[in-house]
Amino acid sequence: MGTEQKNAITQNHPAEDPHLRRGPRGFPLLPGGYGRSTYYTGAPSPYAIRGEGYRVWDDRGHELIDANNNFTSLIHGNAHPEITEAATKALTAGASWGIPNLYEWDLADLLLSRLPDLDQVRFANSGTEAVMSAIRIARASTGRERVIVTKGGYHGTSEVALVPGGPSYQRGVTQGVINDVTAVPLNDVEALRQEVEAAPESYAAIILDLLPNRAGLLRISEDFVHTARELATRYGIVLIIDEVISLRLGFNGFSGEYGVSPDLLTTGKLIGGGFPVGAVAGRAELMAEVDPTRPGSLPHGGTFSGNPVSMAAGAVALRLFTQEEVKRLNHLGDTTRDAVNARIADAGWEIRGRGSLLRAVPSGAEKVGERTQHELWWASYERGLLGSPANLLSLSTPMDEKVAEDIADRLTDAVLAVADGTATKGEK
């Protein structure tokens, strides 16, 4: 990255660490110096300057392989020309309006064509909002309040979604909300069955994250998913499958790989083409709860929900992510996972995941400590590989076999450095 380009971004504060910029009363402008808590890696973070394809450049002069992809949302990498063109065209005509736009219909049609057992979709601004809407629809349709989730599942940052994260996530959440959420151990079929059958008339929804990153990217078993479907059907409970992240793993979503149809499905990330988006898709009788022409329906808003820029960009992103590309990207992920696992097993580490999603963790670990996560993040960064602070890697379609091999080499080296204690703890 040239000096001219860097100065174009930082010209107002050319010699100042952005983390240290302070307001008139002396406090950092952003809490802790971060705009999102999920950026935090234990030390002042680099700042992105630009991205192109599978690469990103930062303000410290690093060129990185971007396997963070804004926390899995950039399925086609950075600044894909067709997506950029569609977003620019929509923006030029008007960023958002207070009446419907035609772009919503296009994206809804594309999404539902991949979810053949679901009938309607309502858009939101994020996966968190989509899950919140799905829970409310389930409660309204059943007249019940409680929900079942799996320990380690991640469903955004609403109060209900925070509960399965444990005590640190539950701070600030009311006890009433906590009492309404039952968290069962991942893949414990008997625990799920016992909880439901103990009070089936109390539960509005069972919510599943099929590949929970918070649980170390351990896949939910087919037996657990099919049991959840059977129990939900038997007792009139709404089965919500959260595919905000996992939709990328199958042309019909990851739930399609299980052969299970949810009553409601939430998604986001890749269907926005890099712009804010969320969606809840479901069976018509459930989605009728948010039909404004129906007396007593649930109000659902969102100033920017279904905005034309996100819808236009998302439609292109979904069209480009063909069945062939889904298979190719999953194959790249599987070969990368196998290659790294073969080289780090003796060091006591493993690569988990499925398809185009990968995560390095100590072998057999149910939970990875924050310090270890940060050490691996910095070790990867120093080797030119950008992942999430939890070290989740997501592949993008600009990547090919050569890039996948490069990722495998860099990730292997980073893991081994952490394992033998030679990794640094981050730049100061």
Secondary structure, DSSP 4 states (H G I P E B T S, - for coil): --HHHHHHHHTTSTTS-GGG-B-TTSSBSSGGG-SSGGG--SSPPP-EEEEEBTEEEETTS-EEEE-SHHHHT-TT-BS-HHHHHHHHHHHHH-S--SS--THHHHHHHHHHHT-TT--EEEEESSHHHHHHHHHHHHHHHHS--EEEEETT----SSHHHHGGG-HHHHTT--HHHHHTEEEE-TT-HHHHHHHHHHSGGGEEEEEEESS-TTTTSPPPPHHHHHHHHHHHHHHT-EEEEE-TTGGGGSTTHHHHHHT---SEEEEEGGGGTTS--EEEEE-HHHHGGG-TTSTTPPP---TTTT-HHHHHHHHHHHHHS-HHHHHHHHHHHHHHHHHHHHHHGGGTEEEEEETTEEEEEETT-SS--HHHHHHHHHHHHHTTEE--TT-EEE--TT--HHHHHHHHHHHHHHHHHHHTT-------
